[in-house]
Amino acid sequence: MGPEKLQPESEDAVPTVTQGVEFALVLSRIIDSVEKDPEQLRATIYELARHKLKEQFGSSSLAEERSLSKSLEIAIQGVEAFHRKNEATTAALPAPGQGSSPMLGHAPRHDVAPVVQEFPPAIEIQVSAPASSLTWKRHPGSEVAWRFAKACAVALAVAVALAAVMFNLLGKKENVAVINQPGSILPKAVTPASQSAQSATSPPQPAQASPTLPSSFGIYALSGDKLYQLDLLPGRAPDARVAISSVITTNSRTTLPDGHLTFIVYRRDSATNAADRAEVRLVARITRELSFDKDGKRVASEIADNWVIRNISIPYRTAPKKDIPDMYEIRSENPETPLAPGRYALVLKGYAYDFSVAGQVADPRQCLERLVATNGQFYSECK
């Protein structure tokens, strides 16, 4: 009479022995390939096995799914008991050259064969076949286990990679030692020797940002090893052929302590749209206005906070900033000649950026008088 395949008829079906054997063989082969931290990785493999079993056979009947789950749990218990027994026996064996045997103190005997201890697995199953059967036929349920084995192999590769990344990250944490035991992360005792070794092997700290380099986008003036952000004047700067711009009624908000200046432009498009040239224009103050009354008499009046951009310019040149593509410098063509005290505008691509140089204004070009006549307005430098 040949082997008979039993199908579960209820939800409480008893798991078959063959399925348990197949699961045990698959799990044992996978676990044997793992060398580091076997206990923790075995627990990971068991969880993956349970997950993959539900994923692969979730569409099966409830009775079949329960039968497979019970078979897997029995296999897990047996494999775990076998590995724990094997680890305990290996730890109990004496190391070479040690022990209480008197024979260990003498030269080894070559005529005595070494004793090999074999540890049987925790699951011992005896399968009997009919006398007329010469070959063992695989149970149809083993096909299910081998399909499950393929899914476990893929899941194991992912688990091992994730475990390696996790151990690397934990090993890099400061003052933390990762012990090769499941779930043991203990603080490291800090000693003077370990502190010196840690300081010798610790990576160099990143250099702090230079105070002479801007950290946000904008136009800056560098004076006396300090950065000053420049404000944009309203409207566009007049063409160089126009002598006087429209009137500016606000005072400069940026005052630089020294006339030896370097400008830094920090923009997103500086690498591809940097200016080829730049110039500094004089911004003159209108101090007095002359007009005529109805009788033709000249009337002079003082004016406050009236400024105009003149077409008097000082040439500057641009240069890229080393290793910073979004930043470039603007330097004077005559760096030894500083700007005199007064108000100026950095003209860059048609836009004027306002600043002043501290000190007593002595340049007559910085002062204007305005004459209002019937045919227009005329400007002249102060006497």
Summary of the structure (lengths in Angstrom):
residues: 383
radius of gyration: 44.5
end to end distance: 131.3
largest distance: 144.3
contacts: 922
relative contact order: 0.10
helix: 30%
strand: 24%
